[in-house]
Amino acid sequence: MDTKRTTFNNRLLPYLLLAPQLAITLVFFIWPAAQAVKSSFEREDPFGFSTVFVGLTHYRQLFADPNYLDALWRTAVFAVSVTVLSMMLGLAFAAAVDRLARSAKIYTTLLVWPYAVAPVVAGVLWWFLFNTSTGLLPFFLERLGIRWDHDLNGTHAMILIIIAAAWKQISYNFLFFLAGLQSVPQSLIEAAAIDGSGPVRRFFTISLPLLSPTTFFLFIINVNYTMFDTFPIVDATTGGGPAQATTTLVYKVYQDGYVGLNIGSSSAQSVLLMLIVMLLTFVQFRFVERRVQY
């Protein structure tokens, strides 16, 4: 059987089709990144009238700054907590919906809705729920002997942004895990059921190992999400407080650069944040992917 193929003789056509995307990447990604690298080696006054080349001064000051090192540690705790919580709940919801013969589409639609909510709206929503004056959750927590106050307690504030950020990401993880579970061959599930394996054992011995490519993909996406996309959530809920207890790396870039007008230090922090994410991605592909079975 002959397959119809279309041949374009114009050699410039592929480049013309790629030109819009390349232009967007250059203007909105490559150029700002290059400007940030350039600014990280300079000291500029807040009004931009004078610029002095200072080399690696900003980087040396950051690694000697206890506030930056604390923000680095808080970011690690925040990233691990949000990634683990959102992926575990997304997998649990996907496994529950996958077992439904009826009304699966209804539950899928309801679970996907939170992903359509803007991050800042998600932050405001959970801020209202945990508000010490009008929120419902502090009222019930006080019945359990827990006096909730994220305005004064740094641990409570960190728990608040972890819950808000994880809630926003659960829907994304749920969609991919559900698609992965539905692609597991039913013949393997039926064979294990005939051999006497229960639902829990079938899930951990058959479904979960076959989800390793999806889990690896989501692991990378969730780490990048916690590093960059959670800024609106932190800003809307705690504003980095109390006493910088929830100031992550991406929020510190904003505080020092936009609020404090320290452009050089802020640029150095953004470069370091980009290098950290690149290093994490390299480690994941270099070592974690070895355990992935495609």
WOJO-V908383 format. One record per residue. N is the residue number from 0. RES is the residue in three letters. PHI is phi in whole degrees, 0 to 359 (none if undefined). D_CENTER is the distance of its C-alpha to the mean C-alpha in Angstrom with 2 decimals. Layout:
n=N res=RES phi=PHI d_center=D_CENTER
n=N res=RES phi=PHI d_center=D_CENTER
This chain:
n=0 res=MET phi=none d_center=47.62
n=1 res=ASP phi=281 d_center=46.89
n=2 res=THR phi=259 d_center=43.41
n=3 res=LYS phi=284 d_center=43.34
n=4 res=ARG phi=231 d_center=41.53
n=5 res=THR phi=252 d_center=41.09
n=6 res=THR phi=246 d_center=41.70
n=7 res=PHE phi=256 d_center=40.91
n=8 res=ASN phi=279 d_center=43.38
n=9 res=ASN phi=282 d_center=41.79
n=10 res=ARG phi=286 d_center=39.90
n=11 res=LEU phi=277 d_center=38.21
n=12 res=LEU phi=300 d_center=36.60
n=13 res=PRO phi=302 d_center=33.48
n=14 res=TYR phi=290 d_center=32.84
n=15 res=LEU phi=293 d_center=33.45
n=16 res=LEU phi=291 d_center=30.96
n=17 res=LEU phi=275 d_center=28.28
n=18 res=ALA phi=302 d_center=29.29
n=19 res=PRO phi=300 d_center=27.23
n=20 res=GLN phi=292 d_center=23.89
n=21 res=LEU phi=295 d_center=25.01
n=22 res=ALA phi=295 d_center=26.08
n=23 res=ILE phi=297 d_center=22.79
n=24 res=THR phi=297 d_center=20.94
n=25 res=LEU phi=292 d_center=23.66
n=26 res=VAL phi=285 d_center=23.82
n=27 res=PHE phi=258 d_center=20.22
n=28 res=PHE phi=234 d_center=18.55
n=29 res=ILE phi=293 d_center=21.34
n=30 res=TRP phi=296 d_center=23.57
n=31 res=PRO phi=298 d_center=21.17
n=32 res=ALA phi=295 d_center=19.87
n=33 res=ALA phi=295 d_center=23.56
n=34 res=GLN phi=295 d_center=24.46
n=35 res=ALA phi=293 d_center=21.90
n=36 res=VAL phi=297 d_center=23.35
n=37 res=LYS phi=297 d_center=26.82
n=38 res=SER phi=291 d_center=26.27
n=39 res=SER phi=291 d_center=24.99
n=40 res=PHE phi=258 d_center=28.52
n=41 res=GLU phi=232 d_center=30.30
n=42 res=ARG phi=245 d_center=31.27
n=43 res=GLU phi=238 d_center=31.59
n=44 res=ASP phi=289 d_center=33.12
n=45 res=PRO phi=303 d_center=31.22
n=46 res=PHE phi=263 d_center=33.44
n=47 res=GLY phi=76 d_center=33.14
n=48 res=PHE phi=276 d_center=36.89
n=49 res=SER phi=220 d_center=36.90
n=50 res=THR phi=225 d_center=34.73
n=51 res=VAL phi=234 d_center=35.54
n=52 res=PHE phi=285 d_center=34.24
n=53 res=VAL phi=239 d_center=33.22
n=54 res=GLY phi=68 d_center=31.75
n=55 res=LEU phi=266 d_center=29.39
n=56 res=THR phi=300 d_center=30.28
n=57 res=HIS phi=297 d_center=26.92
n=58 res=TYR phi=292 d_center=25.21
n=59 res=ARG phi=295 d_center=27.96
n=60 res=GLN phi=294 d_center=27.67
n=61 res=LEU phi=294 d_center=23.95
n=62 res=PHE phi=287 d_center=24.54
n=63 res=ALA phi=259 d_center=27.47
n=64 res=ASP phi=268 d_center=25.70
n=65 res=PRO phi=296 d_center=24.96
n=66 res=ASN phi=294 d_center=22.66
n=67 res=TYR phi=290 d_center=20.36
n=68 res=LEU phi=295 d_center=20.59
n=69 res=ASP phi=295 d_center=19.82
n=70 res=ALA phi=296 d_center=16.68
n=71 res=LEU phi=296 d_center=15.68
n=72 res=TRP phi=293 d_center=16.47
n=73 res=ARG phi=297 d_center=14.72
n=74 res=THR phi=295 d_center=11.41
n=75 res=ALA phi=297 d_center=12.07
n=76 res=VAL phi=297 d_center=13.00
n=77 res=PHE phi=296 d_center=10.11
n=78 res=ALA phi=295 d_center=7.51
n=79 res=VAL phi=295 d_center=10.10
n=80 res=SER phi=296 d_center=10.93
n=81 res=VAL phi=294 d_center=7.84
n=82 res=THR phi=297 d_center=7.30
n=83 res=VAL phi=294 d_center=11.07
n=84 res=LEU phi=295 d_center=11.74
n=85 res=SER phi=292 d_center=9.72
n=86 res=MET phi=287 d_center=10.93
n=87 res=MET phi=294 d_center=14.35
n=88 res=LEU phi=291 d_center=14.90
n=89 res=GLY phi=298 d_center=13.85
n=90 res=LEU phi=292 d_center=16.31
n=91 res=ALA phi=296 d_center=18.88
n=92 res=PHE phi=294 d_center=18.96
n=93 res=ALA phi=295 d_center=19.22
n=94 res=ALA phi=295 d_center=22.03
n=95 res=ALA phi=292 d_center=23.77
n=96 res=VAL phi=290 d_center=23.76
n=97 res=ASP phi=296 d_center=24.86
n=98 res=ARG phi=275 d_center=27.93
n=99 res=LEU phi=279 d_center=28.99
n=100 res=ALA phi=276 d_center=31.91
n=101 res=ARG phi=241 d_center=32.15
n=102 res=SER phi=58 d_center=29.88
n=103 res=ALA phi=295 d_center=26.85
n=104 res=LYS phi=294 d_center=26.13
n=105 res=ILE phi=295 d_center=26.38
n=106 res=TYR phi=295 d_center=23.85
n=107 res=THR phi=298 d_center=21.46
n=108 res=THR phi=298 d_center=21.86
n=109 res=LEU phi=295 d_center=21.38
n=110 res=LEU phi=283 d_center=18.18
n=111 res=VAL phi=277 d_center=16.70
n=112 res=TRP phi=308 d_center=17.70
n=113 res=PRO phi=302 d_center=14.83
n=114 res=TYR phi=291 d_center=12.54
n=115 res=ALA phi=281 d_center=15.21
n=116 res=VAL phi=280 d_center=14.90
n=117 res=ALA phi=295 d_center=13.70
n=118 res=PRO phi=304 d_center=11.10
n=119 res=VAL phi=293 d_center=14.17
n=120 res=VAL phi=293 d_center=16.25
n=121 res=ALA phi=299 d_center=14.04
n=122 res=GLY phi=297 d_center=14.36
n=123 res=VAL phi=295 d_center=18.06
n=124 res=LEU phi=300 d_center=18.58
n=125 res=TRP phi=287 d_center=17.55
n=126 res=TRP phi=296 d_center=19.41
n=127 res=PHE phi=293 d_center=22.45
n=128 res=LEU phi=295 d_center=22.20
n=129 res=PHE phi=259 d_center=22.15
n=130 res=ASN phi=298 d_center=24.58
n=131 res=THR phi=291 d_center=27.36
n=132 res=SER phi=262 d_center=30.08
n=133 res=THR phi=240 d_center=29.34
n=134 res=GLY phi=284 d_center=26.44
n=135 res=LEU phi=282 d_center=27.30
n=136 res=LEU phi=295 d_center=25.13
n=137 res=PRO phi=300 d_center=26.81
n=138 res=PHE phi=296 d_center=30.12
n=139 res=PHE phi=288 d_center=29.53
n=140 res=LEU phi=294 d_center=28.07
n=141 res=GLU phi=293 d_center=31.23
n=142 res=ARG phi=297 d_center=33.31
n=143 res=LEU phi=270 d_center=31.72
n=144 res=GLY phi=89 d_center=32.61
n=145 res=ILE phi=252 d_center=29.23
n=146 res=ARG phi=268 d_center=29.56
n=147 res=TRP phi=277 d_center=26.14
n=148 res=ASP phi=202 d_center=25.70
n=149 res=HIS phi=285 d_center=22.28
n=150 res=ASP phi=283 d_center=24.25
n=151 res=LEU phi=242 d_center=26.13
n=152 res=ASN phi=261 d_center=24.38
n=153 res=GLY phi=295 d_center=21.43
n=154 res=THR phi=295 d_center=20.47
n=155 res=HIS phi=297 d_center=20.53
n=156 res=ALA phi=296 d_center=18.37
n=157 res=MET phi=294 d_center=15.65
n=158 res=ILE phi=299 d_center=16.00
n=159 res=LEU phi=297 d_center=15.78
n=160 res=ILE phi=289 d_center=12.43
n=161 res=ILE phi=294 d_center=11.04
n=162 res=ILE phi=296 d_center=12.81
n=163 res=ALA phi=296 d_center=11.85
n=164 res=ALA phi=291 d_center=8.03
n=165 res=ALA phi=292 d_center=8.67
n=166 res=TRP phi=301 d_center=11.37
n=167 res=LYS phi=293 d_center=9.56
n=168 res=GLN phi=263 d_center=7.46
n=169 res=ILE phi=301 d_center=10.67
n=170 res=SER phi=299 d_center=12.51
n=171 res=TYR phi=298 d_center=10.49
n=172 res=ASN phi=295 d_center=10.87
n=173 res=PHE phi=300 d_center=14.36
n=174 res=LEU phi=299 d_center=15.50
n=175 res=PHE phi=288 d_center=14.95
n=176 res=PHE phi=294 d_center=16.38
n=177 res=LEU phi=295 d_center=19.23
n=178 res=ALA phi=297 d_center=20.06
n=179 res=GLY phi=293 d_center=20.17
n=180 res=LEU phi=294 d_center=22.41
n=181 res=GLN phi=287 d_center=24.66
n=182 res=SER phi=267 d_center=25.20
n=183 res=VAL phi=292 d_center=26.57
n=184 res=PRO phi=303 d_center=30.33
n=185 res=GLN phi=293 d_center=32.30
n=186 res=SER phi=297 d_center=35.15
n=187 res=LEU phi=292 d_center=33.34
n=188 res=ILE phi=296 d_center=32.53
n=189 res=GLU phi=293 d_center=36.14
n=190 res=ALA phi=295 d_center=37.60
n=191 res=ALA phi=292 d_center=35.79
n=192 res=ALA phi=294 d_center=36.92
n=193 res=ILE phi=296 d_center=40.47
n=194 res=ASP phi=285 d_center=40.31
n=195 res=GLY phi=99 d_center=39.61
n=196 res=SER phi=284 d_center=35.88
n=197 res=GLY phi=280 d_center=34.32
n=198 res=PRO phi=301 d_center=31.09
n=199 res=VAL phi=292 d_center=29.11
n=200 res=ARG phi=292 d_center=30.58
n=201 res=ARG phi=296 d_center=30.06
n=202 res=PHE phi=293 d_center=26.36
n=203 res=PHE phi=280 d_center=25.86
n=204 res=THR phi=261 d_center=28.39
n=205 res=ILE phi=241 d_center=27.88
n=206 res=SER phi=293 d_center=24.81
n=207 res=LEU phi=297 d_center=22.21
n=208 res=PRO phi=299 d_center=23.47
n=209 res=LEU phi=287 d_center=23.50
n=210 res=LEU phi=271 d_center=19.82
n=211 res=SER phi=301 d_center=18.94
n=212 res=PRO phi=297 d_center=18.03
n=213 res=THR phi=295 d_center=15.66
n=214 res=THR phi=297 d_center=14.15
n=215 res=PHE phi=296 d_center=13.87
n=216 res=PHE phi=299 d_center=12.23
n=217 res=LEU phi=292 d_center=9.57
n=218 res=PHE phi=299 d_center=9.13
n=219 res=ILE phi=294 d_center=8.52
n=220 res=ILE phi=297 d_center=6.19
n=221 res=ASN phi=290 d_center=3.94
n=222 res=VAL phi=296 d_center=4.89
n=223 res=ASN phi=296 d_center=4.62
n=224 res=TYR phi=297 d_center=1.61
n=225 res=THR phi=292 d_center=3.21
n=226 res=MET phi=282 d_center=5.92
n=227 res=PHE phi=241 d_center=6.66
n=228 res=ASP phi=279 d_center=5.92
n=229 res=THR phi=266 d_center=6.73
n=230 res=PHE phi=303 d_center=10.12
n=231 res=PRO phi=298 d_center=12.00
n=232 res=ILE phi=293 d_center=11.34
n=233 res=VAL phi=296 d_center=12.68
n=234 res=ASP phi=294 d_center=15.39
n=235 res=ALA phi=279 d_center=16.53
n=236 res=THR phi=262 d_center=16.79
n=237 res=THR phi=239 d_center=17.99
n=238 res=GLY phi=64 d_center=18.23
n=239 res=GLY phi=85 d_center=17.38
n=240 res=GLY phi=264 d_center=20.37
n=241 res=PRO phi=280 d_center=22.52
n=242 res=ALA phi=55 d_center=23.82
n=243 res=GLN phi=62 d_center=20.42
n=244 res=ALA phi=290 d_center=19.24
n=245 res=THR phi=239 d_center=15.74
n=246 res=THR phi=278 d_center=15.71
n=247 res=THR phi=275 d_center=12.64
n=248 res=LEU phi=298 d_center=13.07
n=249 res=VAL phi=292 d_center=11.71
n=250 res=TYR phi=284 d_center=13.85
n=251 res=LYS phi=291 d_center=16.72
n=252 res=VAL phi=302 d_center=16.82
n=253 res=TYR phi=293 d_center=17.47
n=254 res=GLN phi=297 d_center=19.95
n=255 res=ASP phi=285 d_center=21.94
n=256 res=GLY phi=273 d_center=21.98
n=257 res=TYR phi=273 d_center=22.32
n=258 res=VAL phi=275 d_center=23.88
n=259 res=GLY phi=277 d_center=25.70
n=260 res=LEU phi=58 d_center=26.57
n=261 res=ASN phi=265 d_center=26.21
n=262 res=ILE phi=295 d_center=25.16
n=263 res=GLY phi=296 d_center=25.87
n=264 res=SER phi=294 d_center=23.88
n=265 res=SER phi=297 d_center=20.89
n=266 res=SER phi=295 d_center=21.10
n=267 res=ALA phi=297 d_center=21.42
n=268 res=GLN phi=295 d_center=18.30
n=269 res=SER phi=294 d_center=16.30
n=270 res=VAL phi=294 d_center=18.04
n=271 res=LEU phi=297 d_center=17.29
n=272 res=LEU phi=297 d_center=13.54
n=273 res=MET phi=296 d_center=13.79
n=274 res=LEU phi=293 d_center=16.06
n=275 res=ILE phi=297 d_center=13.91
n=276 res=VAL phi=294 d_center=11.09
n=277 res=MET phi=297 d_center=14.10
n=278 res=LEU phi=294 d_center=15.71
n=279 res=LEU phi=298 d_center=12.98
n=280 res=THR phi=296 d_center=12.89
n=281 res=PHE phi=296 d_center=16.70
n=282 res=VAL phi=297 d_center=17.05
n=283 res=GLN phi=296 d_center=15.10
n=284 res=PHE phi=288 d_center=17.34
n=285 res=ARG phi=281 d_center=20.35
n=286 res=PHE phi=243 d_center=20.47
n=287 res=VAL phi=289 d_center=18.13
n=288 res=GLU phi=295 d_center=19.14
n=289 res=ARG phi=298 d_center=22.71
n=290 res=ARG phi=272 d_center=22.22
n=291 res=VAL phi=274 d_center=21.04
n=292 res=GLN phi=247 d_center=24.00
n=293 res=TYR phi=269 d_center=24.12
